[in-house]
Amino acid sequence: MTTIPEFLARLAGGDTPQAAVDDARCLLPPIGCGQPLTATDLTDQETAREWHLSGLCPPCFSRAAGEGSDA
């Protein structure tokens, strides 16, 4: 049986939030942008916590959360 993390990794082309955090980058496309993170990307504890949990950089996290759109 496939676990939820395994299923999500398959959807993300085999990438996982843990792999993104280990590599100090955003999740690979199509979920994230795959770009490396810089010191200016994680400006506060909440942003850093979101990245550690989701593997998404701040702009990709905002897009995924629907922030800044009329959706």
N, CA, C and O atoms as a GROMACS GRO file, in nm:
protein
  284
    1MET      N    1   0.085  -0.118   0.000
    1MET     CA    2   0.000   0.000   0.000
    1MET      C    3   0.089   0.125   0.000
    1MET      O    4   0.191   0.129   0.069
    2THR      N    5   0.051   0.223  -0.077
    2THR     CA    6   0.125   0.349  -0.085
    2THR      C    7   0.085   0.442   0.028
    2THR      O    8  -0.033   0.459   0.057
    3THR      N    9   0.185   0.502   0.093
    3THR     CA   10   0.157   0.597   0.200
    3THR      C   11   0.128   0.734   0.141
    3THR      O   12   0.158   0.760   0.024
    4ILE      N   13   0.070   0.822   0.220
    4ILE     CA   14   0.041   0.958   0.174
    4ILE      C   15   0.169   1.030   0.134
    4ILE      O   16   0.172   1.091   0.028
    5PRO      N   17   0.277   1.028   0.216
    5PRO     CA   18   0.400   1.095   0.173
    5PRO      C   19   0.456   1.039   0.042
    5PRO      O   20   0.507   1.114  -0.041
    6GLU      N   21   0.446   0.906   0.022
    6GLU     CA   22   0.492   0.846  -0.104
    6GLU      C   23   0.407   0.894  -0.220
    6GLU      O   24   0.460   0.924  -0.327
    7PHE      N   25   0.277   0.900  -0.201
    7PHE     CA   26   0.186   0.948  -0.305
    7PHE      C   27   0.217   1.092  -0.342
    7PHE      O   28   0.223   1.126  -0.461
    8LEU      N   29   0.236   1.178  -0.242
    8LEU     CA   30   0.267   1.318  -0.268
    8LEU      C   31   0.402   1.333  -0.339
    8LEU      O   32   0.417   1.418  -0.426
    9ALA      N   33   0.499   1.252  -0.301
    9ALA     CA   34   0.629   1.256  -0.368
    9ALA      C   35   0.615   1.217  -0.515
    9ALA      O   36   0.680   1.276  -0.600
   10ARG      N   37   0.531   1.120  -0.544
   10ARG     CA   38   0.508   1.081  -0.684
   10ARG      C   39   0.443   1.195  -0.762
   10ARG      O   40   0.479   1.220  -0.878
   11LEU      N   41   0.350   1.264  -0.700
   11LEU     CA   42   0.287   1.379  -0.766
   11LEU      C   43   0.388   1.490  -0.795
   11LEU      O   44   0.375   1.562  -0.894
   12ALA      N   45   0.487   1.503  -0.708
   12ALA     CA   46   0.587   1.608  -0.720
   12ALA      C   47   0.709   1.562  -0.799
   12ALA      O   48   0.816   1.622  -0.788
   13GLY      N   49   0.695   1.457  -0.878
   13GLY     CA   50   0.807   1.410  -0.957
   13GLY      C   51   0.914   1.341  -0.874
   13GLY      O   52   1.030   1.337  -0.915
   14GLY      N   53   0.878   1.287  -0.759
   14GLY     CA   54   0.971   1.218  -0.672
   14GLY      C   55   1.034   1.305  -0.566
   14GLY      O   56   1.109   1.255  -0.482
   15ASP      N   57   1.006   1.435  -0.566
   15ASP     CA   58   1.063   1.527  -0.469
   15ASP      C   59   0.980   1.524  -0.340
   15ASP      O   60   0.860   1.496  -0.343
   16THR      N   61   1.046   1.553  -0.228
   16THR     CA   62   0.977   1.559  -0.099
   16THR      C   63   1.018   1.687  -0.026
   16THR      O   64   1.124   1.742  -0.053
   17PRO      N   65   0.933   1.734   0.066
   17PRO     CA   66   0.973   1.851   0.145
   17PRO      C   67   1.105   1.829   0.217
   17PRO      O   68   1.187   1.921   0.226
   18GLN      N   69   1.128   1.709   0.270
   18GLN     CA   70   1.253   1.682   0.342
   18GLN      C   71   1.374   1.695   0.248
   18GLN      O   72   1.477   1.748   0.288
   19ALA      N   73   1.362   1.646   0.125
   19ALA     CA   74   1.472   1.658   0.029
   19ALA      C   75   1.498   1.804  -0.004
   19ALA      O   76   1.613   1.846  -0.016
   20ALA      N   77   1.391   1.883  -0.019
   20ALA     CA   78   1.407   2.025  -0.048
   20ALA      C   79   1.476   2.096   0.068
   20ALA      O   80   1.566   2.178   0.045
   21VAL      N   81   1.436   2.066   0.190
   21VAL     CA   82   1.499   2.129   0.307
   21VAL      C   83   1.645   2.086   0.316
   21VAL      O   84   1.733   2.169   0.341
   22ASP      N   85   1.672   1.958   0.297
   22ASP     CA   86   1.810   1.909   0.302
   22ASP      C   87   1.899   1.978   0.199
   22ASP      O   88   2.017   2.002   0.224
   23ASP      N   89   1.841   2.010   0.081
   23ASP     CA   90   1.916   2.075  -0.027
   23ASP      C   91   1.906   2.227  -0.023
   23ASP      O   92   1.962   2.294  -0.110
   24ALA      N   93   1.837   2.284   0.078
   24ALA     CA   94   1.819   2.429   0.093
   24ALA      C   95   1.762   2.492  -0.034
   24ALA      O   96   1.818   2.587  -0.088
   25ARG      N   97   1.650   2.437  -0.078
   25ARG     CA   98   1.584   2.486  -0.200
   25ARG      C   99   1.434   2.468  -0.186
   25ARG      O  100   1.384   2.410  -0.089
   26CYS      N  101   1.363   2.520  -0.284
   26CYS     CA  102   1.219   2.500  -0.294
   26CYS      C  103   1.192   2.365  -0.359
   26CYS      O  104   1.279   2.311  -0.428
   27LEU      N  105   1.073   2.309  -0.337
   27LEU     CA  106   1.034   2.187  -0.406
   27LEU      C  107   1.049   2.206  -0.557
   27LEU      O  108   1.036   2.317  -0.608
   28LEU      N  109   1.077   2.097  -0.626
   28LEU     CA  110   1.092   2.103  -0.770
   28LEU      C  111   0.957   2.126  -0.839
   28LEU      O  112   0.853   2.093  -0.783
   29PRO      N  113   0.959   2.183  -0.961
   29PRO     CA  114   0.836   2.198  -1.038
   29PRO      C  115   0.774   2.060  -1.062
   29PRO      O  116   0.848   1.962  -1.075
   30PRO      N  117   0.645   2.049  -1.070
   30PRO     CA  118   0.545   2.154  -1.086
   30PRO      C  119   0.489   2.208  -0.955
   30PRO      O  120   0.408   2.301  -0.957
   31ILE      N  121   0.531   2.154  -0.841
   31ILE     CA  122   0.478   2.200  -0.713
   31ILE      C  123   0.542   2.332  -0.672
   31ILE      O  124   0.471   2.427  -0.638
   32GLY      N  125   0.673   2.338  -0.675
   32GLY     CA  126   0.748   2.459  -0.639
   32GLY      C  127   0.828   2.509  -0.757
   32GLY      O  128   0.802   2.473  -0.872
   33CYS      N  129   0.928   2.594  -0.728
   33CYS     CA  130   1.010   2.650  -0.835
   33CYS      C  131   1.148   2.586  -0.844
   33CYS      O  132   1.217   2.602  -0.945
   34GLY      N  133   1.190   2.512  -0.740
   34GLY     CA  134   1.318   2.445  -0.741
   34GLY      C  135   1.438   2.535  -0.716
   34GLY      O  136   1.552   2.488  -0.720
   35GLN      N  137   1.415   2.663  -0.692
   35GLN     CA  138   1.524   2.758  -0.673
   35GLN      C  139   1.587   2.742  -0.535
   35GLN      O  140   1.519   2.709  -0.438
   36PRO      N  141   1.720   2.766  -0.525
   36PRO     CA  142   1.784   2.762  -0.394
   36PRO      C  143   1.735   2.876  -0.306
   36PRO      O  144   1.702   2.984  -0.355
   37LEU      N  145   1.731   2.852  -0.176
   37LEU     CA  146   1.691   2.956  -0.082
   37LEU      C  147   1.812   3.038  -0.042
   37LEU      O  148   1.925   2.989  -0.040
   38THR      N  149   1.788   3.164  -0.011
   38THR     CA  150   1.893   3.253   0.038
   38THR      C  151   1.855   3.300   0.177
   38THR      O  152   1.744   3.277   0.223
   39ALA      N  153   1.948   3.365   0.243
   39ALA     CA  154   1.923   3.415   0.379
   39ALA      C  155   1.806   3.512   0.382
   39ALA      O  156   1.736   3.521   0.483
   40THR      N  157   1.782   3.585   0.274
   40THR     CA  158   1.674   3.683   0.272
   40THR      C  159   1.537   3.619   0.249
   40THR      O  160   1.435   3.684   0.268
   41ASP      N  161   1.534   3.490   0.208
   41ASP     CA  162   1.405   3.423   0.186
   41ASP      C  163   1.333   3.390   0.316
   41ASP      O  164   1.210   3.393   0.320
   42LEU      N  165   1.407   3.359   0.420
   42LEU     CA  166   1.348   3.318   0.548
   42LEU      C  167   1.366   3.429   0.649
   42LEU      O  168   1.457   3.426   0.732
   43THR      N  169   1.278   3.529   0.639
   43THR     CA  170   1.295   3.652   0.716
   43THR      C  171   1.245   3.644   0.860
   43THR      O  172   1.282   3.728   0.942
   44ASP      N  173   1.162   3.545   0.892
   44ASP     CA  174   1.112   3.534   1.029
   44ASP      C  175   1.088   3.388   1.063
   44ASP      O  176   1.098   3.301   0.976
   45GLN      N  177   1.055   3.361   1.188
   45GLN     CA  178   1.037   3.223   1.234
   45GLN      C  179   0.919   3.154   1.166
   45GLN      O  180   0.926   3.035   1.135
   46GLU      N  181   0.812   3.228   1.141
   46GLU     CA  182   0.695   3.167   1.077
   46GLU      C  183   0.728   3.123   0.935
   46GLU      O  184   0.690   3.013   0.894
   47THR      N  185   0.797   3.208   0.860
   47THR     CA  186   0.835   3.174   0.723
   47THR      C  187   0.928   3.053   0.722
   47THR      O  188   0.913   2.963   0.640
   48ALA      N  189   1.025   3.051   0.813
   48ALA     CA  190   1.117   2.938   0.822
   48ALA      C  191   1.042   2.809   0.858
   48ALA      O  192   1.072   2.703   0.802
   49ARG      N  193   0.947   2.818   0.949
   49ARG     CA  194   0.869   2.701   0.989
   49ARG      C  195   0.786   2.649   0.871
   49ARG      O  196   0.778   2.529   0.849
   50GLU      N  197   0.723   2.741   0.795
   50GLU     CA  198   0.644   2.701   0.679
   50GLU      C  199   0.731   2.626   0.578
   50GLU      O  200   0.690   2.525   0.522
   51TRP      N  201   0.853   2.678   0.554
   51TRP     CA  202   0.943   2.614   0.458
   51TRP      C  203   0.985   2.476   0.508
   51TRP      O  204   0.988   2.381   0.430
   52HIS      N  205   1.019   2.464   0.636
   52HIS     CA  206   1.060   2.334   0.690
   52HIS      C  207   0.948   2.230   0.680
   52HIS      O  208   0.976   2.111   0.661
   53LEU      N  209   0.824   2.272   0.692
   53LEU     CA  210   0.711   2.178   0.684
   53LEU      C  211   0.671   2.147   0.540
   53LEU      O  212   0.643   2.032   0.507
   54SER      N  213   0.669   2.250   0.455
   54SER     CA  214   0.615   2.232   0.320
   54SER      C  215   0.722   2.212   0.213
   54SER      O  216   0.694   2.150   0.110
   55GLY      N  217   0.843   2.263   0.235
   55GLY     CA  218   0.946   2.258   0.132
   55GLY      C  219   0.929   2.365   0.027
   55GLY      O  220   1.000   2.365  -0.074
   56LEU      N  221   0.834   2.457   0.048
   56LEU     CA  222   0.807   2.563  -0.049
   56LEU      C  223   0.870   2.694  -0.004
   56LEU      O  224   0.861   2.731   0.113
   57CYS      N  225   0.932   2.766  -0.099
   57CYS     CA  226   0.985   2.898  -0.069
   57CYS      C  227   0.868   2.993  -0.043
   57CYS      O  228   0.754   2.960  -0.077
   58PRO      N  229   0.893   3.110   0.016
   58PRO     CA  230   0.782   3.201   0.048
   58PRO      C  231   0.691   3.235  -0.071
   58PRO      O  232   0.569   3.231  -0.055
   59PRO      N  233   0.744   3.269  -0.190
   59PRO     CA  234   0.653   3.300  -0.301
   59PRO      C  235   0.568   3.179  -0.342
   59PRO      O  236   0.448   3.194  -0.370
   60CYS      N  237   0.627   3.060  -0.347
   60CYS     CA  238   0.551   2.941  -0.385
   60CYS      C  239   0.450   2.903  -0.277
   60CYS      O  240   0.340   2.859  -0.309
   61PHE      N  241   0.487   2.920  -0.150
   61PHE     CA  242   0.394   2.892  -0.041
   61PHE      C  243   0.274   2.986  -0.051
   61PHE      O  244   0.160   2.943  -0.036
   62SER      N  245   0.298   3.114  -0.076
   62SER     CA  246   0.189   3.211  -0.089
   62SER      C  247   0.098   3.175  -0.205
   62SER      O  248  -0.024   3.185  -0.195
   63ARG      N  249   0.159   3.134  -0.318
   63ARG     CA  250   0.080   3.095  -0.435
   63ARG      C  251  -0.005   2.973  -0.402
   63ARG      O  252  -0.123   2.970  -0.436
   64ALA      N  253   0.054   2.872  -0.338
   64ALA     CA  254  -0.020   2.750  -0.304
   64ALA      C  255  -0.131   2.778  -0.204
   64ALA      O  256  -0.236   2.713  -0.208
   65ALA      N  257  -0.109   2.873  -0.114
   65ALA     CA  258  -0.209   2.907  -0.013
   65ALA      C  259  -0.316   3.001  -0.067
   65ALA      O  260  -0.413   3.031   0.002
   66GLY      N  261  -0.298   3.048  -0.190
   66GLY     CA  262  -0.396   3.137  -0.250
   66GLY      C  263  -0.387   3.280  -0.201
   66GLY      O  264  -0.480   3.358  -0.218
   67GLU      N  265  -0.275   3.315  -0.139
   67GLU     CA  266  -0.257   3.451  -0.088
   67GLU      C  267  -0.223   3.544  -0.204
   67GLU      O  268  -0.147   3.509  -0.294
   68GLY      N  269  -0.280   3.662  -0.200
   68GLY     CA  270  -0.250   3.762  -0.301
   68GLY      C  271  -0.324   3.742  -0.432
   68GLY      O  272  -0.290   3.804  -0.532
   69SER      N  273  -0.424   3.654  -0.432
   69SER     CA  274  -0.503   3.634  -0.554
   69SER      C  275  -0.650   3.656  -0.522
   69SER      O  276  -0.689   3.664  -0.405
   70ASP      N  277  -0.728   3.664  -0.626
   70ASP     CA  278  -0.872   3.685  -0.608
   70ASP      C  279  -0.948   3.553  -0.603
   70ASP      O  280  -1.071   3.552  -0.608
   71ALA      N  281  -0.876   3.442  -0.592
   71ALA     CA  282  -0.940   3.310  -0.593
   71ALA      C  283  -1.020   3.284  -0.468
   71ALA      O  284  -1.079   3.177  -0.454
   0.00000   0.00000   0.00000
